[in-house]
Amino acid sequence: MTPHNTALGAAFTILATLCFASMDAISKFLVADHAVGQIMWVRSALIFLFSWFIVRRRGLRGALRTERPWLQIVRSLILVIESAIFVLAFRYLPLADTHAVAATSPLIVIALGVLFLGERAGPARWLAVAAGFIGVLLIIQPGLRALSCPVLLPLIGAGLWAIYQILTRLAARQDSADTSLIWAALVPLIATTFVGPIGWQWPTAFVWLLLALISAIGALGNYALIKALDHAEAGAVQPYSYTLLVWATLLGFVVFGDIPDGWTILGAAIVVASGLYTWHHDRRQAAAGTA
């Protein structure tokens, strides 16, 4: 496991959120005309190819070598289920709304990190995450007036996403980022092969291009997240995960014409401020020689 570097972990987290938001925007476009299983199958196949390209210096057999195969299998299955749930949610909900509901994930990660990883969560981290969560509530405030079944999808996805991050952190204690990446690509490919042919529609050339793009972005985002959790504690990088809301709001406006209102802008500002505060606090703690 590499030495702790919270600043680098934060940078990788922000890169990962940008990748995930971009991937979700493309998924929302695709799921309007294609089955979720088909999207996940093709995406998993292409992500596996891109992931293999990233780890090719070690070879596939070397990258797959792990001390904890069952941990890698479970975390990878959770990842594909979580991804499918969010793709389905995009069929019914705007990007910003989906990610606003899913932003409860950082709170779950910090709690699980304390319970299962022995990580510390000082008052500053809790304060930053709480402030970010207030920003989330401001963003989804209009949607809370009419909760419906589709809103439950990102809530379930948030819980699975939190568990995936905790398991990724556990895997990082013994396995390299390359190993975690290739397992997270191979297992979903195998799993989605059983459901991919159901409701299959042959993609057009443009759709193939989008599927290739979404896969490349997904592989890069997953690798960035793995590297983030390799460099920093799960709780330390969680406030930076809120930047996903900012990217999702911007892409929702640019791609789908979803214009954010004043509450969304205010909430996004609070989210960003909470991440910057945590980054500043962690740097001061590191400079002072404390945890």
Secondary structure, DSSP 8 states (H G I E B T S, - for coil): -----HHHHHHHHHHHHHHHHHHHHHHHHHTTTS-HHHHHHHHHHHHHHHHHHHHTTT-HHHHH--S-HHHHHHHHHHHHHHHHHHHHHHHHS-HHHHHHHHTTHHHHHHHHHHHHS-----HHHHHHHHHHHHHHHHHHGGGGGG--HHHHHHHHHHHHHHHHHHHHHHHTTTS-HHHHHHHHHHHHHHHHTTTTTTT-----HHHHHHHHHHHHHHHHHHHHHHHHHHHS-HHHHHHHHTHHHHHHHHHHHHHH-----HHHHHHHHHHHHHHHHHHHHHHHHHHHT--
